[in-house]
Amino acid sequence: MKSILTLLTALLLASLAYAADAGDPFAKVLDGKAPEILREVSSTDPAPENITVRRVVFLSRDDSEIFAVIAAPKTTGKHPGMLVLHGGGGYAEVEKAMAWAQRGYVAVAPDMPGIADPKKLTETKGKWSSLKYGEGRWLAKPDAGASSLFDAVLAAMKSLYLLRAQPGVDPTRIGVVGVSWGGYMTTMVCGLAGDQVRAGMGLYGCGFMDRGYGQSALSQMPADEREEWLNHLDAGRRAPNMKAAFFLAAASNDFFGYPNSVQATLNAIPGEKNHVFAPNANHKIPVPGGSIFDNKPAAPFTPTAFQPYPTPSGGKANWLAMEVPYFDFYLRGIGQPFPKVSVQETGDPHLARFGINAPRPLTKVEVYWAKATPAVLTQDDVKKREWLALPTRKTAETSYEANLPAEAADWFALVTDERPVTVSSDMVHIARPAK
């Protein structure tokens, strides 16, 4: 009997491990096992009465120590899990983890060396502790394991295993959310984790760094090192392995998640996906259901009548108001899916036509267009680009169209429903005739 149990355990762990080619440095360290907790960290910070909060330090590779917070509701039974990933220069998002726990999720929020500011990390320690913020990212010799981003991804994946192993978690209902570099990390984790994650939402960060934010640094690397970095550390190259439903929240003028990198990432995801492009915005989503400013949502969100948990107040609860209905739908079976916008062929590149599948009434339907940009984009090109709104006309029950001006080079539709939730169509590029 013992040998049978041992075999079954080995098979289970093997199914949770990341399957990769022998040349992938992640194949050596991603085993699906919860990391060893080295110690508990005491804190005098108060926590809401309806949740428990643990602060722990776990072991990563090479004796690296990673701090993470584990927040869980006090209610009995199995709960969905949420992995919360901080942005560049940040550290473990304790408040957001507690807010998710108040909603009935078990949440884990780790420090991620490589995208965190080492000076802000008090418990997380390793070989990168002496680096300056941002140092060591664009390295891949002798392999991608040399990059500080490798340790960031590893910390996130170990935290995912830690989350899945919590006694109050239903491992079939796991979500991941992150902002900026944490959005890149969310895309990476969902790609590496495969069916271990059911739903992900990345904000501003994505893959295909060679088409955007990382193009300058990558272009200065030797060709073989650049290829190694892109193959194993670029989130876009991991996207084809994604099994989770994925939502990418992007800003049309973002200095980090360039729109062409965002669209390429979306194109690489084989399964369920959705997104929004916030027009004329940089690293924020100022649309209905979008960014939360000054402790108030950009537009009010009314919790569903079926939600049995209180909705935490204050801007530290989420980055976007839309996070709540998105994950509640995919992880708790509450509410309805987001609208989906599909571009329709017309034969006329300056006639924008699209269909909308919306379970809730729509409050606004627009098209945004912009003039052409250089073939190789700089941050200034992206940030200064102007997106202009066009009214649309309804041509059928679920179809809309708009006439684009002759100088239009790119366009997308922007759709808002009554919740409010805002989504977009793909960004369509209008090819110019050869001269």
Beta strands, then each sheet from edge to edge (+ up, - down):
strand 1: 37-40
strand 2: 51-59
strand 3: 65-73
strand 4: 79-85
strand 5: 106-110
strand 6: 169-179
strand 7: 199-203
strand 8: 245-251
strand 9: 273-278
strand 10: 292-293
strand 11: 296-297
strand 12: 340-343
strand 13: 351-357
strand 14: 362-370
strand 15: 388-391
strand 16: 393-394
strand 17: 399-403
strand 18: 410-417
strand 19: 422-424
strand 20: 428-429
sheet 1: 1+ 2- 3+ 5- 4- 6- 7- 8- 9-
sheet 2: 10+ 11-
sheet 3: 12+ 13- 17+ 16-
sheet 4: 15+ 14- 18+ 19-
sheet 5: 15+ 14- 18+ 20-
end
